[in-house]
Amino acid sequence: MSGPQTSPGKQPPHLVLGIDIGTTTVKVCLVSAHNRQVVQSGSRETKSSLASELGPLGSEQDVHKICTALQFCVSRLPKESLVRVTHVAVSGQMHGCVLWKKGNGWKRNNFGRYETEQVSVLYTWQDGRCSEEFLASLPKPDSHLRLSAGHGCATLLWLARNKPDLVAEYDAAGTVQDLVVAMIAGLEQPVMSAQNAAGWGYFDTETRTWNIDR
């Protein structure tokens, strides 16, 4: 029995590529923009965990392995379906933080694959380097959320205080999904959704602004 046929002169429905970058697994799917039905899907473990110099307090992941797993998943989707993609929706693990150098964070190789270059490890939401004493030394955020260990801004402030030379190597930061969006869209300046920003800390969701005067 043959599959569903497209009427003469009628274009196949547009598709949305969904991407989710989880703590251990990346998932992709193709969803019909017409009826929201899932057309194709796939997933792959990233196996990206790294040993931290802080021992059990640190929770770090290899961003290159995450991006490799993501691109593998996308490559397994049918090419005839990928050409129908008109939008890309991206989600991922909240709170975590990755740093990169604008213009040098990634490149595309001869096969069209993205390769990370000047990119830090991903400090995940499970990272515990920010002690209660350290958090108490920070300015109180103007936010409905309490700042906690593993939140992006807390991790950045810890790195700025304890590893200033490392921070000086980079000039951009975001969640791992923000990095992927910047990579796919070719953005010089990263963008972050209000949900991810709130999960980073020091973000006022009512005014949708960062607490830059803290």
N, C-alpha and C positions, 0 to 999 in steps of 0.2 A: 504494500500500500504506500502510495507516495505521500509526502508531507504536505502541510498546508500550502496552497498556491496563492500567489499574489495576482490580483486581477490585472489585465493589460492596462497600462497607463497609470496604475496605482502604485505609489512608492511604498516600500516596506516601512513600518512604523519606526520612529526614532527610538533610540535606546539611551538609558542613563547608566553610566558606569559607576557602581558603588564600590568604595574602598574603605576597609576598616583595618586599622593598624593596632592590634591588641598587644597585650603584655607578652604573650607567648606565640601568638598566631596572627598572620595577616589573612584577610578574607576579601574576596572580590565577587561582584555579581553584576549581571546585566539585567536591567529592569525596563520593561516596556513603558515608554512615556505616555502611551495611550491608555492602558488599563492597569498599570502598576504591577503586572505579573512578572515574576522572576523568570527570566529566559535561560540564563546560564549562571553558574556559581562555582567557586573553587576556594580552597584555603591551603595554607602551608605553614608549618611551624618555622619560626625564625631561627631558633637555636642560637640566639644572639647574646645570651647572658655572659658577662665577663666577671672575672675575679677582681674585686676592688682592693686597693691598698688599705682601705679602712676595715677590711674583713666583713663581718656580717652587718655592720652599720651601712655599708655602701650597697647600692643596687644600680648597676651600670649595664648598658647593653651596647653592642656593636651596631652602629647605624648602617654600615655597609651591608651587613648580613640582613638587616631588616629590608633595605631597599632591594637587595638581590632576591629575597623571598617574594616581595611584592611584584617585581617584574616577571618572575617566573610564573606567578599566578595569572597575571595579565596575558602572558604569552600563550597560556593554555586555552584562552578563550578563542572561539572561532574568528578568524580574520574577517569573514564576511559579516559577522555581527559587529565587530569593533569599528568598522567603517561607518556604521549607522549611529555611533555614539555622538550625541550633541551636547551632553552635559556630563560633568563628573562630580560626584558627591563624596566627600572625604570625612571620615570620623576616625577617632583613635583614642589611645589611652590618655587620660587627663593628667594634669599636674606636672608631668615630666618636663625636662629641660634639655635641649641640645643647642650648642653654639656652633656658628660657622662663619667663614670669611666671605663677605659679599664678593661675587665675581670669581671666587676660587673654591666655593663649597662643593661643586660637582662639575662634571663634564659628560658629554655623550661620546662614547667610543665609536669605532668604525662600524659597529653592528647596530648603532642607534640606541644602545643601552646606556642608562645613567650610571656613572661611577662617582662615588663620594670622594672628595679630596681633603680640603682643609675643613674638617668637621670634627667636633669633639665626640666623646661617647655620649650616649643618652643617659642622663641621670633620671631614673624612673620615679614614679609616684611612691614606690616602696622604699626609696632611699631614706636612711635615718641619720644622716650626718648632722642635721640641725637639732641639737639638744634643746631641752626646755630652757636651759640657761641662755643659750644663744638666741632663741626666739624671743625671750624676754628682753634682750638687749636691743631689739629692733623697734623702729617706730610702730605705733599701733595703726593698723590699716583702717581706712575709711571704707568699710565694706561690710556686707551682711555675713561674710564668712570669716572665721578665725584662721589666722595664718598657722600652718602646721608643717612639720617635717615632710619633705617630698614635694611641697608646692614649689613651682618654678622660681618665683621671686625669692623665696627663702633660700633655695639652693644657689641661685646667682649671688645673693649677698654673702653666703658662706664662702663661695669660691672667691669672691672679690676680697674678702678679708683674709682668707687662708692660702689662696693660690692666685695672687694678682697677676703673676707672669702668664699663667694659663689664660686668664680672661683677656689679657692684652693681645693675645693672638687672634681674637675674633672681634667682629663688629655687628653680629646679628645673632638673635636667639629666638627660640620658640618651642612649641611642642614638636614632637617628631612628625605629626601630621601637618604642622605648619611648614616644616622643611620640605615635605613631599609636595605640598601645594606650590610652594615657591619654585621647586624643581620642575614640576610639570608645566606650570604657567610661565616659567622664565621670569619670575619676579625679582627685581633688585632689592626691594624692601618687603620683608615678610608681612603677612596679614594674619590676624587671629580673630576667631569668633568670640562673641561675648561670653559664651559658655566656657571656652578654654581660658579666656582672660580671667574670669572669675575664679577658676580653678588654680590659677597661678598665684593669686593674692594681689593685694594693693590695687584692686579694680572696683570702681563704683558702678554697679550694674544699672542703677537708676539714671545716672548721667552718661553712662557708657564711656567713662574716662578713667585713665590711670591716676593714681595718687602721686603725681610727680613732685608735689611740694612737701612730701613727707621727709 
